[in-house]
Amino acid sequence: MTTVQITLSDQLAQEAQRAGLLAPESIERMLREQLRAERIERLKAARQKLAAEPIEPMTAEEIQAEIEAYRTEQRRAAGS
């Protein structure tokens, strides 16, 4: 578990406290929601880029070569 300390103006801290927004559960929920929204935005941007600049489909042989290269690299990294 990590402890985070933030600095807020007194007025904002009081309002947030009254609204229950400074409770750990509330902060966790807000952070998770924001992270999810940012992931969705990155996905949308990637989809738009891919739609604007489509990549050529790979052949079955190219896919197999990529799989084999990945497996070789994983074995090498594992010391096998």
N, C-alpha and C positions, 0 to 999 in steps of 0.2 A: 504494500500500500504506500502511496506517495502523498505527502502533505504539500499543498500549494498555498502560498501566501500571495495575496493581491492587495493593491492599494487602491482605494476608492475614495471619492469625496464623501464627506460625512453625510450629506443629503442623500446621495445615491445609495450609500450603504444602509441608511435608515429605511429608505423606501424599499430596497430589496429585502431587507430583513422583515419588514412588515408584510411584504407580499410572499414571504416564505421562500424566496429565491436563493437564499444563502445556505439553505439546508444541503448537506452533502448529496442527498438523493436528487434534489432539484438541479444542482450544478451538474451532477453526472448525466442526468437526462438531457439537459441543455447541450452539454458537450457532445453527447452521442448523436443528438439530432443534427447539430451543426456539422459534425464529421460526416454523417450520412448525406447531408445536403451537398457538401463539397465533393464527396465521391460521385454523386449523381451528376454534378456539373462537369467533373472531369470526364466521366463516361460520355455525356452528351457532346462535349468538345471533341473527344476522340471519334465518336460516330460521325460527326459533321466533317471532320478532317478526312476520314476514310471515305465518306460519300463523295467528297470533292476530289480526292486523289486516290481512286481505288487501286488496290494492288493486284497484280496478275495472280490468277489461281495457280497453285502448285500442282505438279503432276504427282501421281502416286509414288513414283521413284524418288522425287525430291522430298516428299514427306518422309519416306522411309529413311533416306539418307540423313535427314535432320534428326529423326528418332535415334538412329544408330550413333550419330555424333554426340547427342545428348547423353545417351547411356554410357558411351566411352568416357566422356568427361566426368560423369558421376562416379564411375569405377575408379578413375584416376584420382579424383578428389578423396575417395574413401580409402585410397592406398591399396586397392586390389590389383 
